[in-house]
């Protein structure tokens, strides 16, 4: 098995070559490496309770592994996770101690999923990170001569009853020595000091990072954030705060709103009085149009490094507007469960992004999925539902996937997940040697997403049903039909619900009634959504009441476009422009939620009763 590249005592050119050689070797020997990975995982964990329960009996070959262990989802292993969270330190899932839990943006029963991990996984994450810039340097040379302006943040963390930390995967990484104590590397030379990134107050962190990025504008060669929505939020922050920022640049100061002493000290080492720069930034920000603002202020920028696949694709036009069409680069594919792969053609169009899965990261399997008119023929999200014998037979290994086929990814990790369904649907777009390359198609059954929230059809339906029963039914009103739309023309975006109501005065329902419906729906959505609302990453939910007969018109339009009248179902989320226009043309009244929903800090209701509502 290839070893992780060792960067010590090598020139940058030599380090890049070693990393690229690692990718070449790993992808050429993909199946051999995968056999070694599953054997190593099973050997290490031969005596853990979970594997013994299914009678693996120390066997480490993948044929026995596949015959013996079931394919599972989060709900299937939740009892084991809860035991670990409550302090059981016996080897339940993994022979190595669980070091912490990683909170996922995915949810179970409205709460964040918590994924167990072990200390050595940080090393695998660092390995994948180390591959990104050597790949990028092949397409954009000279990046080591400048800095990256990346807006990186930590989020809330808590402890389980057993004392283990539970926090988002990136918070875990940024707080680790792998990030905080990293040796100097021209590719991780950021404009933001660690103190600003690690500041728990999101406003102070954003202000400090933006101020440092502006002061070093000439040195910036690349900009980015994790998700497209996060980077756009940073630009909107600049729109709202440029006068304060320019004042600080002019005076060499840090605004008193930044109170964290460590952040202030770190930023003051960077910010020096600069009248000319302050005047330049002020003149650009005062202009009526913000088109191309990124290249106007950070004019040496070569590309924007953000995730724009999946639901983040909705932000591509906004990024193009702010950047004058700079390349949008998606460098890697990862989840809370495991880091997976890299984009070997980073300057491709966002719609063509393909990730090459690195065989050393985990053991991969793939479940074929079929879709008809955008709907999954074989549902892949039903909790507690075992795969049929036929589906088990259809699971294939990494090197056996077929070009053009869509699959749900199933992983076995070093930290104790066995044949675990991650929930992502991928399409095979090509191969790098023996390793497949995948387009990210979607998160299974997600219908609405603005930021890190992922609301599926079932969750949306239950929220609507609850609001209707609690608010409308007592008034002898019902929702005949509904759909939704993720409105992102304005940042931050928000959920829009279109309701057709069978009430004689539906167009004149009191605003307070619709506001109460908005509040009820938001309070019923996931903790991830509510946290984003609490921190203003998502604007208030909006309900638009449409004319009687609107959903009949919607069906008529779909039939004109080729839908079968026998199989037509109202889509619970719409994205197609003409359909949105049709719905908006028939709106008779609308209102937005008047207050933020209740949020349980920090998103783990089962372990804390701290509740907040930002009214």
Secondary structure, DSSP 8 states (H G I E B T S, - for coil): -------TT--HHHHHHHHHHHHHHHHHTHHHHHHHHHHHHHHHTTTSHHHHHTT-TT---HHHHHHHS--B-HHHHHHHHHHHHTT--S-SS-SS---EEEEEEEEETTEEEEEEE-TTHHHHHHHHHHHHHHHHHTTSTTGGGSEEEEE-----EEE-TTS-EEEEHHHHHHTSHHHHT----GGG-BSS-HHHHT-S-HHHHHHHHHHHHHHTGGGEEEEEEEEHHHHHHHHHHHHHHHHHHHHHHHHT---TT---HHHHHHHHTT----HHHHHHHHHHHHSS--TTHHHHHSTT--EEEEE-SGGGGGGHHHHHHHHTS-EEE--EEE-SS-EEEE-SSTTS-GGG--EEE-TTSSEEEEEEE-EETTEESS----TT----HHHHHH-EEGGG--TT-EEEEEEE-TTS--SEEEEEEEEEEEEETTEEEEEEEEETTEEE-SSS--EEHHHHHHHHHHHIIIIIGGGT--EEEEEEEEE-SSSS-EEEEEEEE--TTGGG--HHHHHHHHHHHHHHS-HHHHHHHHTTSS---EEEEE-TTHHHHHHHHHHHTT--TTT----SS---HHHHHHHHHTEEEEEE-SS---EETTS-GGG---EE---
